[in-house]
Amino acid sequence: MAYIACDANHVKHGISFEEATGLFRSGADYLEIYDEEHSDEEDRFIAVGRIRRGVVVVVYTERDDEVVRMMSARLATKKELQQFEGYKKKRT
């Protein structure tokens, strides 16, 4: 799968899309939420999961040609971290 990156995200949120791709490439389980509010033109998803530096939140869409287009990536808030931990507990 290919990934489309943007340096502006690194400046704004302190995390590069390259680093955030670790969420998908690691094979680790992550919470995936369908973003109904922002899915008018294309299906958007929110992924919450662990990378080396901590828990991240990635907003993305999947293109027909197996390309993941990331719109945003940032470290999770305390509330999002709790949501992810709750998800992990349910899965075990």
ABEGO torsion letter per residue (X at the ends): XBBBBBAAAAAAAGBBAAAAAAAAAAGBBBBBBBBAAAAAABBBBBBBBBBAAEBBBBBBBBBAAGBBBBABBBBBBAAAAAAAAAAAAAAX
